[in-house]
Amino acid sequence: RRLPAWTGASSGEGAVVIAPRDEIEAVIAACWRDLLHVDPISIDASFFELGGHSLLATQAVSRLRELLQVPLPLRSLFDAPTIEGLAAVIRQARSIRAAVPMPAADGEDREEIEL
């Protein structure tokens, strides 16, 4: 006897799907839909429970880095496997990056030290 073909994980019959609430969550949801072939995706659903695995996680994080222009370690998806959680990590990374002053490109703000 064969198992039925897997069509993607779902939250169950009649489960409430929480839609993305902002641009970051919408970008993450679109990325996951593309990689996991699951639609709709609730922002509280786990990437791994939706069928994600380490190779897809690598692809997802790579795409999100490019799309959102934010440094995002692969570990972030394992620590925060929901759209809602990952969006919070990305917001925090963006706020930290915005708070850290960037050195001048011409080198005028650099201090020379003797080695």
HELIX and SHEET records of a PDB file:
HELIX    1   1 GLU A   23  LEU A   36  1                                  14    
HELIX    2   2 SER A   54  LEU A   68  1                                  15    
HELIX    3   3 ARG A   75  ASP A   79  1                                   5    
HELIX    4   4 ILE A   83  ALA A   99  1                                  17    
END                                                                             
